[in-house]
Amino acid sequence: MLADDFMEVASIHVNIFDLRDYEKALKRGDDAELQRFPNVRELADYSIDEDLIYPKKLAKQEGALKFMLRKIFRMPRPDDNPGPDLV
């Protein structure tokens, strides 16, 4: 059962800052939507472009949030392609 839960969480790609804002809005009774990304690449691009990188140390201190962390800095970005002359 635990492995199934982990796989479920691993398949969800949301920005943690957005997730926390979403949770606060729901607690206030506000209508809210949470943007979900189809893959880690699109989540990484959004998080980097919007400067919404949640600190790893903080997420690990907050328990379950550590399971929402994704490796976004180790992935080459599409604009980082060096081109054929530099390979």
Biopython code that builds the backbone (N, CA, C, O; Angstrom):
import numpy as np
from Bio.PDB.StructureBuilder import StructureBuilder

atoms = [
    (1, "MET", "N", (0.822, -1.203, 0.000)),
    (1, "MET", "CA", (0.000, 0.000, 0.000)),
    (1, "MET", "C", (0.863, 1.263, 0.000)),
    (1, "MET", "O", (0.590, 2.201, -0.750)),
    (2, "LEU", "N", (1.887, 1.289, 0.826)),
    (2, "LEU", "CA", (2.755, 2.456, 0.902)),
    (2, "LEU", "C", (3.429, 2.737, -0.432)),
    (2, "LEU", "O", (3.554, 3.894, -0.833)),
    (3, "ALA", "N", (3.866, 1.689, -1.125)),
    (3, "ALA", "CA", (4.494, 1.859, -2.434)),
    (3, "ALA", "C", (3.512, 2.477, -3.419)),
    (3, "ALA", "O", (3.901, 3.318, -4.230)),
    (4, "ASP", "N", (2.243, 2.074, -3.363)),
    (4, "ASP", "CA", (1.229, 2.652, -4.238)),
    (4, "ASP", "C", (1.047, 4.136, -3.942)),
    (4, "ASP", "O", (0.914, 4.942, -4.862)),
    (5, "ASP", "N", (1.041, 4.495, -2.672)),
    (5, "ASP", "CA", (0.907, 5.904, -2.284)),
    (5, "ASP", "C", (2.092, 6.717, -2.784)),
    (5, "ASP", "O", (1.925, 7.832, -3.277)),
    (6, "PHE", "N", (3.286, 6.157, -2.657)),
    (6, "PHE", "CA", (4.482, 6.862, -3.123)),
    (6, "PHE", "C", (4.415, 7.075, -4.628)),
    (6, "PHE", "O", (4.744, 8.156, -5.117)),
    (7, "MET", "N", (3.992, 6.053, -5.365)),
    (7, "MET", "CA", (3.891, 6.175, -6.819)),
    (7, "MET", "C", (2.849, 7.221, -7.205)),
    (7, "MET", "O", (3.017, 7.941, -8.190)),
    (8, "GLU", "N", (1.789, 7.299, -6.435)),
    (8, "GLU", "CA", (0.755, 8.314, -6.695)),
    (8, "GLU", "C", (1.337, 9.717, -6.527)),
    (8, "GLU", "O", (1.137, 10.580, -7.382)),
    (9, "VAL", "N", (2.051, 9.942, -5.437)),
    (9, "VAL", "CA", (2.658, 11.247, -5.182)),
    (9, "VAL", "C", (3.728, 11.547, -6.226)),
    (9, "VAL", "O", (3.847, 12.684, -6.681)),
    (10, "ALA", "N", (4.499, 10.547, -6.606)),
    (10, "ALA", "CA", (5.568, 10.741, -7.582)),
    (10, "ALA", "C", (5.024, 11.146, -8.950)),
    (10, "ALA", "O", (5.745, 11.744, -9.749)),
    (11, "SER", "N", (3.775, 10.831, -9.226)),
    (11, "SER", "CA", (3.196, 11.163, -10.529)),
    (11, "SER", "C", (2.535, 12.550, -10.538)),
    (11, "SER", "O", (2.040, 12.990, -11.575)),
    (12, "ILE", "N", (2.526, 13.230, -9.402)),
    (12, "ILE", "CA", (1.918, 14.557, -9.302)),
    (12, "ILE", "C", (3.015, 15.605, -9.387)),
    (12, "ILE", "O", (3.968, 15.583, -8.608)),
    (13, "HIS", "N", (2.874, 16.522, -10.334)),
    (13, "HIS", "CA", (3.884, 17.554, -10.541)),
    (13, "HIS", "C", (3.241, 18.919, -10.331)),
    (13, "HIS", "O", (2.592, 19.458, -11.227)),
    (14, "VAL", "N", (3.432, 19.473, -9.126)),
    (14, "VAL", "CA", (2.917, 20.804, -8.786)),
    (14, "VAL", "C", (4.020, 21.592, -8.100)),
    (14, "VAL", "O", (4.923, 21.016, -7.493)),
    (15, "ASN", "N", (3.939, 22.895, -8.199)),
    (15, "ASN", "CA", (4.881, 23.751, -7.505)),
    (15, "ASN", "C", (4.471, 23.825, -6.034)),
    (15, "ASN", "O", (3.299, 24.044, -5.726)),
    (16, "ILE", "N", (5.427, 23.643, -5.129)),
    (16, "ILE", "CA", (5.104, 23.600, -3.705)),
    (16, "ILE", "C", (4.591, 24.951, -3.203)),
    (16, "ILE", "O", (3.686, 24.988, -2.370)),
    (17, "PHE", "N", (5.147, 26.054, -3.689)),
    (17, "PHE", "CA", (4.613, 27.365, -3.296)),
    (17, "PHE", "C", (3.150, 27.477, -3.706)),
    (17, "PHE", "O", (2.314, 27.943, -2.932)),
    (18, "ASP", "N", (2.845, 27.046, -4.929)),
    (18, "ASP", "CA", (1.459, 27.080, -5.407)),
    (18, "ASP", "C", (0.574, 26.151, -4.577)),
    (18, "ASP", "O", (-0.575, 26.481, -4.285)),
    (19, "LEU", "N", (1.104, 25.001, -4.202)),
    (19, "LEU", "CA", (0.356, 24.050, -3.390)),
    (19, "LEU", "C", (-0.004, 24.649, -2.033)),
    (19, "LEU", "O", (-1.125, 24.479, -1.553)),
    (20, "ARG", "N", (0.933, 25.340, -1.425)),
    (20, "ARG", "CA", (0.671, 25.966, -0.122)),
    (20, "ARG", "C", (-0.350, 27.097, -0.254)),
    (20, "ARG", "O", (-1.229, 27.240, 0.596)),
    (21, "ASP", "N", (-0.237, 27.903, -1.317)),
    (21, "ASP", "CA", (-1.228, 28.962, -1.554)),
    (21, "ASP", "C", (-2.611, 28.369, -1.795)),
    (21, "ASP", "O", (-3.614, 28.906, -1.324)),
    (22, "TYR", "N", (-2.660, 27.271, -2.522)),
    (22, "TYR", "CA", (-3.920, 26.576, -2.799)),
    (22, "TYR", "C", (-4.558, 26.106, -1.490)),
    (22, "TYR", "O", (-5.755, 26.291, -1.274)),
    (23, "GLU", "N", (-3.761, 25.507, -0.636)),
    (23, "GLU", "CA", (-4.260, 25.016, 0.650)),
    (23, "GLU", "C", (-4.805, 26.166, 1.502)),
    (23, "GLU", "O", (-5.863, 26.035, 2.119)),
    (24, "LYS", "N", (-4.088, 27.284, 1.536)),
    (24, "LYS", "CA", (-4.546, 28.449, 2.317)),
    (24, "LYS", "C", (-5.864, 28.989, 1.772)),
    (24, "LYS", "O", (-6.760, 29.343, 2.538)),
    (25, "ALA", "N", (-5.979, 29.050, 0.443)),
    (25, "ALA", "CA", (-7.208, 29.548, -0.175)),
    (25, "ALA", "C", (-8.393, 28.651, 0.178)),
    (25, "ALA", "O", (-9.478, 29.145, 0.484)),
    (26, "LEU", "N", (-8.190, 27.349, 0.136)),
    (26, "LEU", "CA", (-9.273, 26.419, 0.480)),
    (26, "LEU", "C", (-9.676, 26.563, 1.944)),
    (26, "LEU", "O", (-10.860, 26.485, 2.273)),
    (27, "LYS", "N", (-8.706, 26.770, 2.814)),
    (27, "LYS", "CA", (-9.016, 26.946, 4.238)),
    (27, "LYS", "C", (-9.831, 28.213, 4.483)),
    (27, "LYS", "O", (-10.653, 28.258, 5.398)),
    (28, "ARG", "N", (-9.602, 29.238, 3.668)),
    (28, "ARG", "CA", (-10.373, 30.478, 3.780)),
    (28, "ARG", "C", (-11.754, 30.346, 3.151)),
    (28, "ARG", "O", (-12.617, 31.204, 3.334)),
    (29, "GLY", "N", (-11.949, 29.272, 2.416)),
    (29, "GLY", "CA", (-13.222, 29.076, 1.729)),
    (29, "GLY", "C", (-13.248, 29.701, 0.345)),
    (29, "GLY", "O", (-14.312, 29.803, -0.266)),
    (30, "ASP", "N", (-12.103, 30.116, -0.155)),
    (30, "ASP", "CA", (-12.016, 30.712, -1.489)),
    (30, "ASP", "C", (-12.000, 29.620, -2.561)),
    (30, "ASP", "O", (-11.548, 28.499, -2.328)),
    (31, "ASP", "N", (-12.507, 29.984, -3.743)),
    (31, "ASP", "CA", (-12.350, 29.089, -4.886)),
    (31, "ASP", "C", (-10.889, 29.138, -5.296)),
    (31, "ASP", "O", (-10.290, 30.213, -5.323)),
    (32, "ALA", "N", (-10.315, 28.003, -5.610)),
    (32, "ALA", "CA", (-8.903, 27.968, -5.988)),
    (32, "ALA", "C", (-8.661, 26.839, -6.974)),
    (32, "ALA", "O", (-9.353, 25.821, -6.973)),
    (33, "GLU", "N", (-7.674, 27.046, -7.802)),
    (33, "GLU", "CA", (-7.228, 26.008, -8.721)),
    (33, "GLU", "C", (-5.735, 25.817, -8.526)),
    (33, "GLU", "O", (-5.006, 26.767, -8.241)),
    (34, "LEU", "N", (-5.297, 24.602, -8.681)),
    (34, "LEU", "CA", (-3.885, 24.273, -8.552)),
    (34, "LEU", "C", (-3.383, 23.799, -9.903)),
    (34, "LEU", "O", (-3.900, 22.838, -10.473)),
    (35, "GLN", "N", (-2.372, 24.486, -10.405)),
    (35, "GLN", "CA", (-1.817, 24.112, -11.700)),
    (35, "GLN", "C", (-1.001, 22.836, -11.555)),
    (35, "GLN", "O", (-0.072, 22.759, -10.750)),
    (36, "ARG", "N", (-1.369, 21.834, -12.353)),
    (36, "ARG", "CA", (-0.621, 20.576, -12.387)),
    (36, "ARG", "C", (0.109, 20.506, -13.717)),
    (36, "ARG", "O", (-0.412, 20.912, -14.756)),
    (37, "PHE", "N", (1.315, 19.987, -13.665)),
    (37, "PHE", "CA", (2.141, 19.892, -14.862)),
    (37, "PHE", "C", (2.221, 18.438, -15.309)),
    (37, "PHE", "O", (2.248, 17.536, -14.472)),
    (38, "PRO", "N", (2.259, 18.200, -16.615)),
    (38, "PRO", "CA", (2.259, 16.822, -17.112)),
    (38, "PRO", "C", (3.576, 16.081, -16.860)),
    (38, "PRO", "O", (3.619, 14.851, -16.891)),
    (39, "ASN", "N", (4.651, 16.843, -16.609)),
    (39, "ASN", "CA", (5.943, 16.196, -16.389)),
    (39, "ASN", "C", (6.867, 17.128, -15.606)),
    (39, "ASN", "O", (6.573, 18.307, -15.410)),
    (40, "VAL", "N", (7.982, 16.569, -15.169)),
    (40, "VAL", "CA", (8.932, 17.334, -14.355)),
    (40, "VAL", "C", (9.547, 18.474, -15.160)),
    (40, "VAL", "O", (9.816, 19.540, -14.607)),
    (41, "ARG", "N", (9.772, 18.268, -16.452)),
    (41, "ARG", "CA", (10.387, 19.308, -17.296)),
    (41, "ARG", "C", (9.543, 20.584, -17.279)),
    (41, "ARG", "O", (10.081, 21.677, -17.099)),
    (42, "GLU", "N", (8.234, 20.455, -17.464)),
    (42, "GLU", "CA", (7.375, 21.642, -17.492)),
    (42, "GLU", "C", (7.277, 22.272, -16.103)),
    (42, "GLU", "O", (7.224, 23.496, -15.985)),
    (43, "LEU", "N", (7.252, 21.457, -15.060)),
    (43, "LEU", "CA", (7.277, 21.983, -13.697)),
    (43, "LEU", "C", (8.580, 22.734, -13.452)),
    (43, "LEU", "O", (8.565, 23.823, -12.879)),
    (44, "ALA", "N", (9.697, 22.171, -13.875)),
    (44, "ALA", "CA", (11.002, 22.811, -13.688)),
    (44, "ALA", "C", (11.059, 24.145, -14.421)),
    (44, "ALA", "O", (11.497, 25.146, -13.853)),
    (45, "ASP", "N", (10.623, 24.167, -15.668)),
    (45, "ASP", "CA", (10.641, 25.419, -16.439)),
    (45, "ASP", "C", (9.807, 26.496, -15.747)),
    (45, "ASP", "O", (10.253, 27.635, -15.607)),
    (46, "TYR", "N", (8.608, 26.139, -15.318)),
    (46, "TYR", "CA", (7.732, 27.090, -14.625)),
    (46, "TYR", "C", (8.372, 27.580, -13.331)),
    (46, "TYR", "O", (8.417, 28.783, -13.072)),
    (47, "SER", "N", (8.867, 26.647, -12.520)),
    (47, "SER", "CA", (9.429, 27.001, -11.214)),
    (47, "SER", "C", (10.648, 27.908, -11.352)),
    (47, "SER", "O", (10.804, 28.862, -10.590)),
    (48, "ILE", "N", (11.503, 27.613, -12.315)),
    (48, "ILE", "CA", (12.700, 28.432, -12.531)),
    (48, "ILE", "C", (12.318, 29.784, -13.109)),
    (48, "ILE", "O", (12.796, 30.816, -12.638)),
    (49, "ASP", "N", (11.461, 29.791, -14.127)),
    (49, "ASP", "CA", (11.064, 31.048, -14.774)),
    (49, "ASP", "C", (10.349, 31.992, -13.816)),
    (49, "ASP", "O", (10.528, 33.208, -13.891)),
    (50, "GLU", "N", (9.536, 31.436, -12.913)),
    (50, "GLU", "CA", (8.768, 32.257, -11.966)),
    (50, "GLU", "C", (9.500, 32.467, -10.637)),
    (50, "GLU", "O", (8.965, 33.101, -9.728)),
    (51, "ASP", "N", (10.714, 31.939, -10.522)),
    (51, "ASP", "CA", (11.517, 32.028, -9.301)),
    (51, "ASP", "C", (10.742, 31.494, -8.100)),
    (51, "ASP", "O", (10.658, 32.139, -7.054)),
    (52, "LEU", "N", (10.180, 30.302, -8.276)),
    (52, "LEU", "CA", (9.390, 29.648, -7.232)),
    (52, "LEU", "C", (10.028, 28.311, -6.850)),
    (52, "LEU", "O", (9.401, 27.256, -6.944)),
    (53, "ILE", "N", (11.273, 28.382, -6.421)),
    (53, "ILE", "CA", (12.011, 27.185, -6.023)),
    (53, "ILE", "C", (11.892, 27.039, -4.512)),
    (53, "ILE", "O", (12.401, 27.869, -3.757)),
    (54, "TYR", "N", (11.229, 25.997, -4.083)),
    (54, "TYR", "CA", (11.021, 25.774, -2.651)),
    (54, "TYR", "C", (12.302, 25.203, -2.047)),
    (54, "TYR", "O", (12.862, 24.250, -2.589)),
    (55, "PRO", "N", (12.773, 25.768, -0.936)),
    (55, "PRO", "CA", (14.032, 25.293, -0.338)),
    (55, "PRO", "C", (13.946, 23.830, 0.115)),
    (55, "PRO", "O", (13.044, 23.454, 0.863)),
    (56, "LYS", "N", (14.890, 23.020, -0.348)),
    (56, "LYS", "CA", (14.903, 21.600, -0.015)),
    (56, "LYS", "C", (14.954, 21.380, 1.497)),
    (56, "LYS", "O", (14.257, 20.516, 2.029)),
    (57, "LYS", "N", (15.772, 22.158, 2.175)),
    (57, "LYS", "CA", (15.916, 22.004, 3.624)),
    (57, "LYS", "C", (14.574, 22.236, 4.328)),
    (57, "LYS", "O", (14.215, 21.495, 5.243)),
    (58, "LEU", "N", (13.853, 23.244, 3.909)),
    (58, "LEU", "CA", (12.555, 23.553, 4.513)),
    (58, "LEU", "C", (11.537, 22.444, 4.224)),
    (58, "LEU", "O", (10.792, 22.036, 5.114)),
    (59, "ALA", "N", (11.507, 21.968, 3.000)),
    (59, "ALA", "CA", (10.565, 20.905, 2.641)),
    (59, "ALA", "C", (10.834, 19.643, 3.453)),
    (59, "ALA", "O", (9.898, 18.972, 3.889)),
    (60, "LYS", "N", (12.098, 19.321, 3.655)),
    (60, "LYS", "CA", (12.434, 18.120, 4.432)),
    (60, "LYS", "C", (12.048, 18.281, 5.896)),
    (60, "LYS", "O", (11.718, 17.295, 6.556)),
    (61, "GLN", "N", (12.082, 19.506, 6.415)),
    (61, "GLN", "CA", (11.691, 19.760, 7.800)),
    (61, "GLN", "C", (10.173, 19.655, 7.973)),
    (61, "GLN", "O", (9.692, 19.363, 9.067)),
    (62, "GLU", "N", (9.428, 19.891, 6.908)),
    (62, "GLU", "CA", (7.975, 19.927, 6.991)),
    (62, "GLU", "C", (7.333, 18.574, 6.716)),
    (62, "GLU", "O", (6.127, 18.498, 6.482)),
    (63, "GLY", "N", (8.111, 17.523, 6.742)),
    (63, "GLY", "CA", (7.554, 16.176, 6.638)),
    (63, "GLY", "C", (7.155, 15.769, 5.245)),
    (63, "GLY", "O", (8.012, 15.554, 4.387)),
    (64, "ALA", "N", (5.861, 15.658, 5.005)),
    (64, "ALA", "CA", (5.345, 15.090, 3.761)),
    (64, "ALA", "C", (5.740, 15.892, 2.524)),
    (64, "ALA", "O", (5.767, 15.335, 1.426)),
    (65, "LEU", "N", (6.044, 17.169, 2.666)),
    (65, "LEU", "CA", (6.435, 17.969, 1.502)),
    (65, "LEU", "C", (7.694, 17.430, 0.840)),
    (65, "LEU", "O", (7.891, 17.633, -0.358)),
    (66, "LYS", "N", (8.542, 16.755, 1.587)),
    (66, "LYS", "CA", (9.774, 16.237, 0.993)),
    (66, "LYS", "C", (9.478, 15.257, -0.140)),
    (66, "LYS", "O", (10.298, 15.082, -1.041)),
    (67, "PHE", "N", (8.315, 14.623, -0.097)),
    (67, "PHE", "CA", (7.954, 13.696, -1.160)),
    (67, "PHE", "C", (7.487, 14.420, -2.423)),
    (67, "PHE", "O", (7.348, 13.804, -3.480)),
    (68, "MET", "N", (7.245, 15.724, -2.312)),
    (68, "MET", "CA", (6.833, 16.508, -3.477)),
    (68, "MET", "C", (8.022, 17.128, -4.204)),
    (68, "MET", "O", (7.862, 17.684, -5.291)),
    (69, "LEU", "N", (9.214, 17.037, -3.614)),
    (69, "LEU", "CA", (10.398, 17.616, -4.247)),
    (69, "LEU", "C", (10.739, 16.880, -5.536)),
    (69, "LEU", "O", (10.615, 15.659, -5.626)),
    (70, "ARG", "N", (11.172, 17.648, -6.528)),
    (70, "ARG", "CA", (11.618, 17.079, -7.799)),
    (70, "ARG", "C", (12.997, 17.642, -8.108)),
    (70, "ARG", "O", (13.314, 18.768, -7.723)),
    (71, "LYS", "N", (13.810, 16.864, -8.797)),
    (71, "LYS", "CA", (15.134, 17.324, -9.216)),
    (71, "LYS", "C", (14.956, 18.160, -10.473)),
    (71, "LYS", "O", (14.748, 17.628, -11.564)),
    (72, "ILE", "N", (15.040, 19.475, -10.307)),
    (72, "ILE", "CA", (14.797, 20.339, -11.470)),
    (72, "ILE", "C", (16.053, 21.025, -11.982)),
    (72, "ILE", "O", (16.054, 21.533, -13.103)),
    (73, "PHE", "N", (17.108, 21.055, -11.204)),
    (73, "PHE", "CA", (18.315, 21.734, -11.660)),
    (73, "PHE", "C", (19.273, 20.814, -12.399)),
    (73, "PHE", "O", (20.182, 21.298, -13.074)),
    (74, "ARG", "N", (19.102, 19.536, -12.293)),
    (74, "ARG", "CA", (20.003, 18.597, -12.959)),
    (74, "ARG", "C", (19.543, 18.257, -14.366)),
    (74, "ARG", "O", (20.211, 17.507, -15.079)),
    (75, "MET", "N", (18.426, 18.795, -14.760)),
    (75, "MET", "CA", (17.889, 18.505, -16.084)),
    (75, "MET", "C", (18.349, 19.589, -17.053)),
    (75, "MET", "O", (18.237, 20.775, -16.743)),
    (76, "PRO", "N", (18.864, 19.205, -18.221)),
    (76, "PRO", "CA", (19.227, 20.239, -19.198)),
    (76, "PRO", "C", (17.973, 20.937, -19.701)),
    (76, "PRO", "O", (16.965, 20.293, -19.991)),
    (77, "ARG", "N", (18.042, 22.234, -19.799)),
    (77, "ARG", "CA", (16.909, 22.991, -20.329)),
    (77, "ARG", "C", (17.023, 23.046, -21.845)),
    (77, "ARG", "O", (18.133, 22.984, -22.374)),
    (78, "PRO", "N", (15.916, 23.161, -22.553)),
    (78, "PRO", "CA", (15.952, 23.161, -24.028)),
    (78, "PRO", "C", (16.862, 24.236, -24.594)),
    (78, "PRO", "O", (17.476, 24.025, -25.640)),
    (79, "ASP", "N", (16.968, 25.397, -23.927)),
    (79, "ASP", "CA", (17.797, 26.479, -24.439)),
    (79, "ASP", "C", (19.279, 26.288, -24.086)),
    (79, "ASP", "O", (20.103, 27.139, -24.422)),
    (80, "ASP", "N", (19.631, 25.175, -23.408)),
    (80, "ASP", "CA", (21.015, 24.898, -23.056)),
    (80, "ASP", "C", (21.724, 24.036, -24.101)),
    (80, "ASP", "O", (22.869, 23.635, -23.893)),
    (81, "ASN", "N", (21.068, 23.752, -25.206)),
    (81, "ASN", "CA", (21.669, 22.932, -26.250)),
    (81, "ASN", "C", (22.879, 23.658, -26.841)),
    (81, "ASN", "O", (22.725, 24.749, -27.389)),
    (82, "PRO", "N", (24.084, 23.075, -26.742)),
    (82, "PRO", "CA", (25.269, 23.777, -27.215)),
    (82, "PRO", "C", (25.384, 23.864, -28.736)),
    (82, "PRO", "O", (26.176, 24.657, -29.246)),
    (83, "GLY", "N", (24.620, 23.073, -29.459)),
    (83, "GLY", "CA", (24.695, 23.116, -30.917)),
    (83, "GLY", "C", (25.790, 22.195, -31.439)),
    (83, "GLY", "O", (26.650, 21.758, -30.675)),
    (84, "PRO", "N", (25.765, 21.899, -32.728)),
    (84, "PRO", "CA", (26.694, 20.910, -33.291)),
    (84, "PRO", "C", (28.156, 21.339, -33.252)),
    (84, "PRO", "O", (29.029, 20.475, -33.175)),
    (85, "ASP", "N", (28.463, 22.631, -33.302)),
    (85, "ASP", "CA", (29.846, 23.078, -33.305)),
    (85, "ASP", "C", (30.533, 22.902, -31.953)),
    (85, "ASP", "O", (31.761, 22.852, -31.890)),
    (86, "LEU", "N", (29.755, 22.807, -30.866)),
    (86, "LEU", "CA", (30.339, 22.748, -29.536)),
    (86, "LEU", "C", (30.280, 21.371, -28.909)),
    (86, "LEU", "O", (30.710, 21.191, -27.769)),
    (87, "VAL", "N", (29.759, 20.405, -29.628)),
    (87, "VAL", "CA", (29.611, 19.052, -29.060)),
    (87, "VAL", "C", (30.936, 18.329, -29.097)),
    (87, "VAL", "O", (31.025, 17.179, -28.666)),
]
sb = StructureBuilder()
sb.init_structure("model")
sb.init_model(0)
sb.init_chain("A")
sb.init_seg("    ")
for serial, (resi, resn, name, xyz) in enumerate(atoms, 1):
    if name == "N":
        sb.init_residue(resn, " ", resi, " ")
    sb.init_atom(name, np.array(xyz, "f"), 0.0, 1.0, " ", f" {name:<3s}", serial, name[0])
structure = sb.get_structure()
